Amino acid sequence: MATPARRTSKTKKRSRRNHQKLSTPAVHWDPQINEYVLSHHISPSGLYHGHQVIKPKY
């Protein structure tokens, strides 16, 4: 079984783990439906960039 020759320092360990975090999703305010929606996604009403893309189910 392999064992490290030297102890890993706190700085080296934290630097390696620095990228293991959650990122916030990209959301924007849609004034047509007055809600926040995910960027590059169709709104629940079927709009995308102000154009009707799909017909809503209701």
Secondary structure, DSSP 8 states (H G I E B T S, - for coil): ----SS---HHHHHHHGGG-S-----EEEETTTTEEEETTS--TTSEETTEE-S----
